[in-house]
Amino acid sequence: MDNQFLSQKQLRQLKSYTLNMFPVKDVSEIKK
C-alpha cells in the first residue's frame, strides 16, 4: 500500500484499525 494514494481521512482510519489490531507495544514499532 502506497501512502501517497491515501487521503488523510483514510490514513486516520488505517491508524485506528491498526491500533485495534495490534498491542500498543507493536503499534509503537509500526509508527516508526
Secondary structure, DSSP 8 states (H G I E B T S, - for coil): --GGGS-HHHHHHHHHHHHHHS-HHHHHHHH-
